[in-house]
Amino acid sequence: MKTVTILGSTGSVGRQVLACIRKHPESFRVAGLSAYKNEDLLREQIEEFSPTHYYNPGGAVEIQSSLFDFLEDKSYTKCLSSLEELASIPADIVVSAVSGIAGLWAAVAVLKRGGTLAIANKETIVCAGRHLKALEKKYGGKMIPLDTEHSAIFACLKGEPQKQVRKMIITASGGALRDVPMEKLSKVTPEEALYHPVWKMGKKITVDSATLFNKGLEVIEAMRLFEVSVDSIEVLMHRESVIHALVEFTDGGCKALMSVPDMALSIENALYYPGHGVDSVAPLDLTKIGALHFAQPDMERYPCLRLALEAARAGEGACIALSAADEVLVDAFLRGKIKFTDIANCLGKVLPKFRDVTNVDLEDILSIDERARKYTYSMIGAR
Ligand code: MG
């Protein structure tokens, strides 16, 4: 029996993790839960999974007082005062499924106590990955990627010597707007950008998939997690999302991880690590799929990918700044304040300002993030 804390339990990944735990009550018990906004769902989850601790920034007191209505033993679920504190309570695995840089200090807290961190929070890896890897080594903890592509690379690397790895290839479906003519992209509505053809995910990541900024973040994420340079990572367009990633070895051979597109595989592989789950996802029927398609990414259609790769080459400051600016821009797009194409236009103006900021200390990440946000808000004239 493993205990699991989920940071961001009401989001798309968090709910899928709880679905896995619900399926396997003999293997897992929930230690802690946190939600950013969705208090109603958090309350339901607390009722169902009886965690010992929870955290909710918006309405902790309200939740606690309404909990009193249905809890006989009022002491069994305790409200903590920060995500970091929740990450610090003993649990065999902490799943970080929060969105954005908000997950930074919680990730640090898990690794500082030598814990296992199953991490889907890619912005934190992008901004602080080098530091997280150092903490993992120093305190003997473990970081397990939850992002599908990185989970696939992680699986392909099992038992392979790193020096015989030549290339890592991550695939991209192309997102919700992959078939929309380029000249129409400036007129795209949030609803259209949120309709992903393959994956059901949170709003921010779905828009990031439509711009392919998500894939750029994933390249940086792979650089940090697997400690390789940007030149050894490639992006491959692959509409069917059946191959999640490939690793090419020095002998020219490739290993790929294939499955039906369902995050449950990454989640169960992380929860059962170093083992595997049983029936984590439906079996893959290649005869039904028939054909798989591949292409190079079109950098004109996807300028956000090009900018993210430029940031990856430039250094940590540029990566932090673009990630922060993108959080602001996607939010502004979803609120109807800017056009879809403004996301790339603005990111293109943020990048040069931070190009020379390299080797960022852990303590300085949030101030660079803040500067990038301020600059982005000043550009779009909205908060
Ligand atoms: Mg992914």
Boltz pocket constraint, residues with backbone or C-beta under 6 A from the ligand:
constraints:
  - pocket:
      binder: B
      contacts: [[A, 147], [A, 148], [A, 149], [A, 218]]
      max_distance: 6.0
